[in-house]
């Protein structure tokens, strides 16, 4: 399961490069390479919130699905994410 979660977080991050920029996404995804999946996801969500990125409904759903794996979907920054 961990491998799939890592892949899903990486895939989500790559979908956000055009709106967040490569440097923040790469910084967040660096944590995946160290086995820190929740930290990577939290960092991505934090950047989305900080930069005011509006997510597509499918992106929000993916953030919340992944956060739920870690029992974190109702916590900030995940609870603050918004769609277009």
N, C-alpha and C positions, 0 to 999 in steps of 0.2 A: 504494500500500500504506500509506503514512504516514497518509493521511486515514482509512482504515478502522481502523488501529490506534488513532488518536486517538479515533475514535468508539467503539471497543470499550472503551477505558480509561474514557471518560466514562460509558458505559453501566454498566460494572462499579461505578464510584464511586457512581453514583446508586442502585444496588441496595443499597449499604451505608449510606446516609444514616440509615435508621431505627436502626441499631446503633452507628454512629460519631458521628452528629450532623452537622448541615449544615456547621458551620464547618471541621472537619478535612477533610471531603470537598471542599468548595469550595477550600480552600487547596491541596490536592493537585492538583485539576483545573485550577487556575490555570496550572500548569506546561504542561499540554496546549496552552493558548492561546499559549504561547511556544515551541512546538515541542519541548518537553522531555518526550517521551513516557516514556522510561525513568525519569526523575526523578519524574514523576507516579505511575507505577506503583509505584515503590520507596517513595514517600511513603505511598501508600494501604496498601501491605503493612506498612509500618512502624507505621502507626496501628492496623491490625488486630492486629498482634502486641502493641503497647504496651497497647491497651485490652482484650486478651484476648478478642477477638471470635472466635467459632467460626463458620466458614464452612459454607455448604451445599456439597455435593460439586460442584455445577455451578460455584459461585463459585471454589472452589479450582482446579478444572480450567481455568477462564478465566484466573486469575492465572498459572498455570504455562504455559499456552499463550502468553500475551502475553509473559511473561518469557523463554520459549524463543526468541522472535523476536530478542531482544537477547542471547542466549546467557547468560542470568542465572538460569535456573530452579533451578540447584543451589546458588545463592548466597543468603546471608541478605539480606533478611528472607524471601525466597520459600521457602527450604528450611525455615523455621520455622512456616509457616502450617499450621493444623489445621482439620479438619472437625468437625461435630457428631457 
